[in-house]
Amino acid sequence: MEDRSSMGLNEPNEAVAEQESGVTGGPDGPDTGLPTPGDQPGPLGGGDLAGGLDGQGGGEPGSTRDPLPAGLPDGAFVAKFVIAVDGPAGSGKSSVSRAAARALGFGYQDTGAAYRALAWHALEQRVDLDDAAAVLASWDTFDYEIGTDPDAYFVRVNGTDVTDAIRTPEVTAAVAHIAKLPEVRQRLVQLFRNVMRKAEGRGIITEGRDITTVVAPDAEVRILLTADESVRMARRSAEVTTQSAAETSAALARRDAADAKVVDFMNAADGVTTLDSTDLDFDQTVQAVVDLARATGH
């Protein structure tokens, strides 16, 4: 049986259907936020998910080129229970989502990794990040894979493991140039949806920015995970050992300020459940996500 625990994409530069704007997916990547006794995931063998946007064209069943069944809207999730987790930096989206996925037996998608991976790829290609056309052209050679098994997370670009490389300060600085381009966000929305469709298992938790409103507005469970600003800054400072507390807090504040220009990540949209973790520890927050899923029958 094909291993579908890793999602690889190599999408050609096709015309992209008009999509919603907004910083989708959260370019800061894994947002551990809440402290957790985390074990580092090991690599898992990559699968193949060949190109195509919007489910167009032919191809293997379940691939991005496989057409959506008749009657389903673009971005619909085929036979998949989806939990969408949104929220500000430092709220714990990644660590909580990954642990909840493990508890539920679901897959896990970190959407921020795609922004970082594309930024890493552009830097490797020596692309002028201020040249939007050049950044978009780099998409043609962007072969992206991500592990969706919560116990075997990895990120690969063109076969190279970049799980750690995309967390460097250089990549972090480059992400803003990538995330501000509407065309990039549009393509990544489709990438995220394709990963959700392809992932093995009965469900998947996808986390990032704008996940509940743009990427997965029809998810069965939609959660805005948040916490007081001081708590989020303290949590982020505790986990980032390469910066002082002041530097980490300033970076988080800059990120929130920049993203606030394009998306409201502090107020839940209609149908989205707000989960405030200010007074919750890590295990309690994970359990709250699991309880929300089980309340719907999972």
C-alpha positions as MATLAB code, in Angstrom:
seq = 'MEDRSSMGLNEPNEAVAEQESGVTGGPDGPDTGLPTPGDQPGPLGGGDLAGGLDGQGGGEPGSTRDPLPAGLPDGAFVAKFVIAVDGPAGSGKSSVSRAAARALGFGYQDTGAAYRALAWHALEQRVDLDDAAAVLASWDTFDYEIGTDPDAYFVRVNGTDVTDAIRTPEVTAAVAHIAKLPEVRQRLVQLFRNVMRKAEGRGIITEGRDITTVVAPDAEVRILLTADESVRMARRSAEVTTQSAAETSAALARRDAADAKVVDFMNAADGVTTLDSTDLDFDQTVQAVVDLARATGH';
ca = [
       0.000    0.000    0.000;
       1.301    3.455   -0.872;
       2.714    5.419    2.060;
       0.607    8.563    2.199;
       2.029    9.883    5.442;
       4.210   12.312    3.478;
       2.762   14.805    1.069;
       4.938   15.890   -1.858;
       3.973   18.536   -4.363;
       5.641   19.728   -7.522;
       3.088   21.963   -9.135;
       3.614   23.565  -12.550;
       3.048   27.259  -13.010;
      -0.562   27.015  -14.125;
      -3.197   29.693  -13.970;
      -4.507   30.028  -10.443;
      -8.208   30.454   -9.792;
      -9.240   33.555   -7.911;
      -8.940   32.875   -4.182;
      -9.482   34.792   -0.999;
      -6.668   37.094    0.072;
      -4.990   37.129    3.471;
      -1.846   35.693    4.963;
      -2.775   32.052    4.813;
      -1.124   29.310    6.707;
       0.963   31.372    9.050;
       4.492   31.999    7.787;
       6.135   31.618   11.177;
       5.814   27.840   10.932;
       5.537   25.603   13.991;
       4.067   27.772   16.710;
       4.917   25.753   19.777;
       3.743   28.427   22.172;
       2.766   26.244   25.090;
       5.656   24.411   26.740;
       5.578   20.678   26.187;
       7.914   17.777   26.884;
       8.433   17.389   23.148;
      10.244   14.533   21.489;
      11.731   15.411   18.113;
      10.039   13.561   15.255;
      12.140   11.433   12.956;
      12.048   11.397    9.173;
       9.593    9.268    7.278;
       9.867    8.028    3.718;
       8.395   10.460    1.216;
       5.379    9.819   -0.930;
       4.540   11.508   -4.211;
       1.777   13.963   -4.868;
       2.187   15.234   -8.398;
       1.207   18.734   -9.529;
      -1.881   20.526  -10.635;
      -3.953   23.206   -8.986;
      -7.600   23.112   -8.005;
      -7.843   19.368   -8.583;
      -7.629   19.850  -12.351;
      -6.541   17.255  -14.853;
      -6.106   13.497  -14.617;
      -3.805   11.435  -12.427;
      -3.731    8.820   -9.707;
      -6.718    8.608   -7.368;
      -6.270   11.011   -4.478;
      -3.550   13.060   -6.146;
      -3.755   16.799   -6.722;
      -4.559   16.081  -10.363;
      -7.513   13.880   -9.464;
     -10.758   15.794  -10.087;
     -13.012   16.482   -7.141;
     -16.193   14.383   -7.110;
     -19.182   16.062   -8.707;
     -21.095   18.409   -6.452;
     -18.246   19.217   -4.070;
     -16.929   22.790   -3.882;
     -13.318   23.620   -4.649;
     -11.194   22.768   -1.628;
     -13.674   20.274   -0.220;
     -12.208   17.466    1.852;
     -12.976   14.013    0.542;
     -13.919   11.506    3.270;
     -11.788   13.416    5.747;
     -12.605   14.870    9.140;
     -10.808   18.200    9.312;
      -9.945   20.248   12.374;
      -8.773   23.760   11.512;
      -6.724   25.621   14.127;
      -6.043   29.334   13.791;
      -4.562   31.909   16.136;
      -1.783   34.405   16.860;
       1.908   33.664   17.252;
       2.813   32.065   20.563;
      -0.648   30.641   21.132;
       0.553   27.049   20.859;
      -1.027   26.124   17.535;
       1.627   23.671   16.401;
       2.438   21.831   19.606;
      -1.216   21.564   20.633;
      -2.379   20.527   17.161;
       0.292   17.876   16.835;
      -0.441   16.395   20.252;
      -4.198   16.431   19.605;
      -3.657   14.727   16.243;
      -1.662   12.021   17.972;
      -4.422   11.523   20.568;
      -7.117   11.288   17.900;
      -5.141    9.161   15.455;
      -5.294   11.989   12.903;
      -2.750   13.436   10.528;
      -1.173   16.817   11.216;
      -0.317   19.624    8.802;
       1.905   22.566    9.717;
       1.079   25.094    6.996;
       3.677   27.628    8.078;
       6.396   25.191    7.006;
       5.420   25.687    3.360;
       6.033   29.427    3.561;
       9.398   28.804    5.149;
      10.282   26.072    2.672;
       9.502   28.320   -0.297;
      11.565   31.110    1.293;
      14.452   28.664    1.786;
      14.148   27.557   -1.836;
      14.175   31.149   -3.094;
      17.304   31.887   -1.067;
      18.995   28.748   -2.411;
      18.154   29.891   -5.936;
      19.574   33.353   -5.138;
      16.250   34.938   -6.045;
      15.844   38.670   -5.495;
      13.161   38.601   -2.819;
      12.023   42.082   -3.767;
      11.277   40.885   -7.314;
       7.767   39.391   -7.151;
       8.040   37.873  -10.623;
      11.296   36.135   -9.733;
       9.835   34.767   -6.512;
       6.845   33.383   -8.402;
       9.134   31.860  -11.034;
      10.916   29.916   -8.287;
       7.652   28.014   -7.763;
       8.345   26.080  -10.977;
      11.231   24.248   -9.309;
       9.684   24.023   -5.832;
       9.187   20.306   -5.122;
       7.697   20.265   -1.619;
       7.049   17.359    0.734;
       5.803   17.390    4.304;
       5.250   14.579    6.771;
       1.692   14.480    8.066;
       2.288   11.724   10.606;
       2.481   13.613   13.941;
       5.214   11.211   15.056;
       7.266   11.557   11.871;
       7.241   15.208   10.899;
       9.644   16.385    8.212;
       9.906   18.960    5.460;
      11.737   18.342    2.187;
      12.398   20.532   -0.836;
      13.633   18.861   -4.014;
      14.533   15.798   -1.971;
      16.612   17.717    0.590;
      15.547   17.543    4.230;
      15.068   21.151    5.317;
      13.215   20.500    8.576;
      15.849   22.378   10.564;
      17.169   24.633    7.801;
      13.862   26.479    7.448;
      14.109   27.645   11.075;
      17.239   29.754   10.608;
      17.157   33.552   11.088;
      17.906   34.032    7.380;
      14.824   32.085    6.351;
      12.712   33.760    9.009;
      13.696   37.161    7.601;
      12.882   36.033    4.061;
       9.425   34.672    4.864;
       7.804   38.121    4.941;
       8.809   38.669    1.306;
       7.130   35.398    0.372;
       3.970   35.730    2.450;
       3.047   39.193    1.208;
       2.514   38.036   -2.382;
      -1.160   37.258   -3.124;
      -0.220   34.832   -5.905;
       1.949   32.826   -3.520;
      -0.809   32.707   -0.936;
      -3.297   31.545   -3.565;
      -1.069   28.690   -4.643;
      -0.317   27.676   -1.082;
      -4.032   27.564   -0.237;
      -4.419   24.908   -2.911;
      -1.329   23.099   -1.687;
      -2.710   22.948    1.863;
      -6.071   21.648    0.645;
      -4.386   19.042   -1.518;
      -2.374   17.796    1.455;
      -5.588   17.469    3.466;
      -7.242   15.498    0.664;
      -4.254   13.203    0.181;
      -3.278   12.483    3.800;
      -3.924    8.966    4.978;
      -6.316    8.396    7.840;
      -9.823    9.435    8.745;
      -8.912   12.958    9.776;
      -6.295   15.676    9.841;
      -5.571   18.724   11.968;
      -4.328   21.680    9.955;
      -2.951   24.719   11.751;
      -1.730   28.172   10.822;
      -3.058   31.625   10.062;
      -6.388   32.069    8.238;
      -6.960   28.314    8.336;
     -10.486   28.605    9.756;
     -11.616   31.279    7.301;
      -9.631   30.867    4.064;
      -7.962   27.470    3.876;
     -10.599   25.293    5.549;
     -13.789   27.295    6.104;
     -15.831   24.088    5.781;
     -13.833   22.097    8.333;
     -15.930   20.074   10.753;
     -14.230   21.730   13.731;
     -12.778   25.236   13.584;
     -10.825   26.613   16.532;
      -9.256   29.983   17.294;
      -6.531   29.179   19.811;
      -5.424   32.255   21.698;
      -4.001   33.546   24.969;
      -3.207   36.882   26.568;
      -0.325   38.677   24.863;
       1.897   38.565   27.942;
       1.360   34.816   28.262;
       2.102   34.198   24.579;
       5.300   36.237   24.784;
       6.441   34.416   27.920;
       5.799   31.031   26.307;
       7.623   31.972   23.122;
      10.569   33.382   25.064;
      10.856   30.154   27.044;
      11.206   28.054   23.905;
      13.486   30.290   21.813;
      16.945   29.876   23.305;
      18.863   31.809   20.635;
      17.300   35.166   21.502;
      16.845   37.205   24.621;
      13.376   37.496   26.078;
      13.202   41.092   24.870;
      14.202   40.137   21.311;
      11.717   37.284   21.200;
       8.889   39.421   22.531;
       9.694   42.186   20.055;
       9.705   39.702   17.162;
       6.338   38.293   18.224;
       4.885   41.798   18.515;
       6.173   42.702   15.031;
       4.664   39.536   13.589;
       1.275   40.224   15.146;
       1.330   43.841   13.963;
       2.188   42.878   10.388;
      -0.395   40.117   10.162;
      -3.076   42.281   11.758;
      -3.033   44.416    8.604;
      -4.483   41.590    6.531;
      -6.281   39.233    8.899;
      -8.200   39.369   12.150;
      -6.573   36.594   14.137;
      -7.840   37.602   17.578;
     -11.580   37.339   16.949;
     -13.344   34.156   15.928;
     -15.388   34.185   12.731;
     -18.914   32.827   12.733;
     -18.907   29.132   13.606;
     -15.352   29.202   15.008;
     -14.842   28.184   18.640;
     -12.492   30.367   20.682;
     -10.173   28.373   22.942;
      -8.363   30.693   25.359;
      -5.371   28.887   26.866;
      -4.258   31.729   29.152;
      -5.146   29.761   32.280;
      -4.667   26.279   30.818;
      -1.552   24.147   30.807;
      -0.444   22.206   27.746;
      -2.290   18.962   28.519;
      -5.498   20.809   29.341;
      -5.358   22.694   26.059;
      -4.773   19.510   24.063;
      -7.659   17.839   25.852;
      -9.936   20.755   25.014;
      -9.184   20.292   21.304;
      -9.757   16.538   21.566;
     -13.047   17.113   23.404;
     -14.268   19.471   20.665;
     -13.517   16.816   18.052;
     -15.198   14.046   20.014;
     -18.233   16.211   20.620;
     -18.872   15.976   16.871;
     -18.582   12.205   16.888;
     -14.821   11.739   16.574;
];
